Structure formats: C-alpha cells, structure tokens
C-alpha cells in the first residue's frame, strides 16, 4: 500500500456493480446460452447440438430440484459429470457396475463440448467493451458510467489526500479499466488505476505485483481480482506468467484461461488468486468500512474470510451493502448460514454493524448521492 495509514474504506464489486453497463449476472447468464437472437447480437455462434442438448437437460433438472439456473450451477453439474467420467476411466469398481452402458462416450462428448462452449461464451461476453457501446448508442448509460467512476473517486477521497482505494472483485469483466480509460483525467476525475498489468490493458503484458508499489500524485484504485479475468491467459508450459489478451480473448485456448470457476479452482491458494484473497483479508482487519456493491454473498470463500477477519480484528467493522435484492438482514442471515460451513474462528456481525441501500446500482436516478453520504457518515 502507498498509504502510511490503513484505508478507512475498501470497496468490493460484485456482478451487480457491472449489470447497469450491460454485463449479465450469473442469474441471467443462461440467456446468453439459449437466446439465439441475443447470441447473434453479441456476435456469438449458435450452440452446437451436443452442447444445447445437455445444457437444456441440466436447466430442466435444476428447475425440477428447485435450484437456481445460474452460470455456476451449470458448471458445477458439468464438472460433476467430468469427474465421474474421469473416475470411470481408472476405477475398476465403477467400471464393473456400468460396463454395459453404451452412452458414456456420448455423455463425454456432450460434457466436453458444453464446458468449452459455456467457457467461450463467458470470455466473449465479459471481454466486450460496454463503455464504447454506450458512448455510441446509449447516452443515459454512458453518463451513469461517468457517475460511477466519479463515485469511486469520491469514496477514495475518504481515505485521505492522494489516497489508495483498495477495490476487490469476483467479476471477470474489464469495466473499471474501461471507465478509467474513458473518463479519468479529461473529465476532471482525478484517479489512477493499478490492476497488475503494465499499461492496464496493454496486449501481451504480464501481470506483476510490482505494479502495486507505483506512486501516483492522485487518488489510486488498487484493483484485486479474486477470481481472475477473461483477458488473463497463460502462454507456454513452464511459463508461470499471466498475460493480458483482450483483442483475441475469444480465440485463446480455454484451458489456458486464468480464471476461477467450478472445475477450475485448483490454484485458489497460490498465485494471483492467493495474493488477492490474502490482501482482502488483511484489509478487512484494518479498515473501518467495507462497501459491497452488487455482491450476492453466495461465495463461501469470500464469506469465510469476512467472518474470520471479524473474529480476529480489533474494533468493529462496519459493512455497507448496495444491492437491488439483498438488504442488511439478508446479508447477515447469509453470513450466519456460511458460519456453519467454516472450520475457522468466526464472528457474525451484529445487526447494527450492517447498513444497506436498496437500489438498481448505476441506473437509479441519483444513485451516487446516498451511497457517498452514507460512506462519509459511517467513517466519521
């Protein structure tokens, strides 16, 4: 950190923080799979028959079992099928029971093609340039984008002159990078962004922790991606660097994508993922306020960090939730539920430690004013 003092406030951006810009959340992501007109508008090919067959079957199964038809639940199912098929290849017990099945290879083909297509759809959608699109055809959204960046700049100012605002996200998109490129400086929004990539979005540049040590003469956003990014890819075997690709992201090999989602979570404790999670935990122990915007509190890894930090920190942590669906009681209930699934010490925040603002972030008229006012009140 550049600050001598810990930041008063840190920011956490969930999918709802990008929704106003046109990025889908995990809840409505299946529209990108099954809506042929939407896929065409996004410049994506139709689902191939094998992918469509198994993905529609999974959708009906989730519905019958009263489970959400979300992006991650589709991937959890597909990963479960993959693990079953891999186990069948090496386990004689399983082979003995299902040796007569003639459709396992059909299941294998459908599963692999569906995983590839849903992954490619994810990369294509979240690497798209929504700021550029809004500037061309949607002046209202474009103006709200400017207000979003200005809000983050004003929140950063709470941390003091030339302050650093730590921003954490589980989003895959590059909305913040695009906002800074479009509005910082020339629109009198005095901010700089550090995301670990030299030049922020410079093609083929490698992520480096040293970027976070750079000094700036203005408020600085330090962006930490807990789940990676759709424009981060490995290159060759033996090269541990992560390289930035956006222009050709949909054409990159999916198995080289540096992102964490069901079926791709083996490196959670090391590398960029591990660094981001550790930094988030450290900041939770020293800040006064954490602001969650559009985060659904469905990720146990994140909730367990919050609960552990609450148990170990000195002084109370105030939590502000900005969401169109969840309020402070919902969040507290979700954290309490998550506490039953952790083996670490935890403390559930008391009702008075959580505040919430119910709104459609980024699109509700005057959305920025109540958020900033409450941030200032909670950090006095």
C-alpha positions, 0 to 999 in steps of 0.5 A, spaced: 500 500 500 502 507 498 498 509 504 502 510 511 495 509 514 490 503 513 484 505 508 478 507 512 474 504 506 475 498 501 470 497 496 468 490 493 464 489 486 460 484 485 456 482 478 451 487 480 456 493 480 457 491 472 449 489 470 447 497 469 453 497 463 450 491 460 454 485 463 449 479 465 449 476 472 450 469 473 442 469 474 441 471 467 447 468 464 443 462 461 440 467 456 446 468 453 446 460 452 439 459 449 437 466 446 439 465 439 437 472 437 441 475 443 447 470 441 447 473 434 447 480 437 453 479 441 456 476 435 456 469 438 455 462 434 449 458 435 450 452 440 452 446 437 447 440 438 451 436 443 452 442 447 444 445 447 442 438 448 445 437 455 445 444 457 437 444 456 437 437 460 441 440 466 436 447 466 430 442 466 433 438 472 435 444 476 428 447 475 425 440 477 430 440 484 428 447 485 435 450 484 437 456 481 439 456 473 445 460 474 452 460 470 455 456 476 450 451 477 451 449 470 458 448 471 458 445 477 453 439 474 458 439 468 464 438 472 460 433 476 459 429 470 467 430 468 469 427 474 465 421 474 467 420 467 474 421 469 473 416 475 470 411 470 476 411 466 481 408 472 476 405 477 475 398 476 469 398 481 465 403 477 467 400 471 464 393 473 457 396 475 456 400 468 460 396 463 454 395 459 452 402 458 453 404 451 452 412 452 458 414 456 462 416 450 456 420 448 455 423 455 463 425 454 462 428 448 456 432 450 460 434 457 466 436 453 463 440 448 458 444 453 464 446 458 468 449 452 462 452 449 459 455 456 467 457 457 467 461 450 461 464 451 463 467 458 470 470 455 466 473 449 461 476 453 465 479 459 471 481 454 466 486 450 467 493 451 460 496 454 463 503 455 464 504 447 457 501 446 454 506 450 458 512 448 455 510 441 448 508 442 446 509 449 447 516 452 443 515 459 448 509 460 454 512 458 453 518 463 451 513 469 458 510 467 461 517 468 457 517 475 460 511 477 467 512 476 466 519 479 463 515 485 469 511 486 473 517 486 469 520 491 469 514 496 477 514 495 477 521 497 475 518 504 481 515 505 485 521 505 489 526 500 492 522 494 489 516 497 489 508 495 482 505 494 483 498 495 477 495 490 476 487 490 472 483 485 469 476 483 467 479 476 471 477 470 469 483 466 474 489 464 469 495 466 473 499 471 479 499 466 474 501 461 471 507 465 478 509 467 480 509 460 474 513 458 473 518 463 479 519 468 483 525 467 479 529 461 473 529 465 476 532 471 476 525 475 482 525 478 484 517 479 489 512 477 488 505 476 493 499 478 490 492 476 497 488 475 498 489 468 503 494 465 499 499 461 492 496 464 490 493 458 496 493 454 496 486 449 501 481 451 503 484 458 504 480 464 501 481 470 506 483 476 505 485 483 510 490 482 505 494 479 502 495 486 508 499 489 507 505 483 506 512 486 501 516 483 500 524 485 492 522 485 487 518 488 489 510 486 484 504 485 488 498 487 484 493 483 484 485 486 481 480 482 479 474 486 477 470 481 481 472 475 479 475 468 477 473 461 483 477 458 488 473 463 491 467 459 497 463 460 502 462 454 507 456 454 508 450 459 513 452 464 511 459 463 508 461 470 506 468 467 499 471 466 498 475 460 493 480 458 489 478 451 483 482 450 483 483 442 483 475 441 480 473 448 475 469 444 480 465 440 485 463 446 485 456 448 480 455 454 484 451 458 489 456 458 484 461 461 486 464 468 480 464 471 476 461 477 470 457 476 467 450 478 472 445 475 477 450 475 479 452 482 485 448 483 490 454 484 485 458 489 491 458 494 497 460 490 498 465 485 494 471 483 488 468 486 492 467 493 495 474 493 488 477 492 484 473 497 490 474 502 490 482 501 482 482 502 483 479 508 488 483 511 484 489 509 478 487 512 482 487 519 484 494 518 479 498 515 473 501 518 468 500 512 467 495 507 462 497 501 459 491 497 456 493 491 452 488 487 455 482 491 450 476 492 454 473 498 453 466 495 461 465 495 463 461 501 470 463 500 469 470 500 464 469 506 469 465 510 474 470 510 469 476 512 467 472 518 474 470 520 477 477 519 471 479 524 473 474 529 480 476 529 480 484 528 480 489 533 474 494 533 468 493 529 467 493 522 462 496 519 459 493 512 455 497 507 451 493 502 448 496 495 444 491 492 437 491 488 435 484 492 439 483 498 438 488 504 442 488 511 438 482 514 439 478 508 446 479 508 447 477 515 442 471 515 447 469 509 453 470 513 450 466 519 448 460 514 456 460 511 458 460 519 456 453 519 460 451 513 467 454 516 472 450 520 475 457 522 474 462 528 468 466 526 464 472 528 457 474 525 456 481 525 451 484 529 445 487 526 447 494 527 454 493 524 450 492 517 447 498 513 444 497 506 441 501 500 436 498 496 437 500 489 438 498 481 446 500 482 448 505 476 441 506 473 437 509 479 436 516 478 441 519 483 444 513 485 451 516 487 448 521 492 446 516 498 451 511 497 457 517 498 453 520 504 452 514 507 460 512 506 462 519 509 457 518 515 459 511 517 467 513 517 466 519 521 
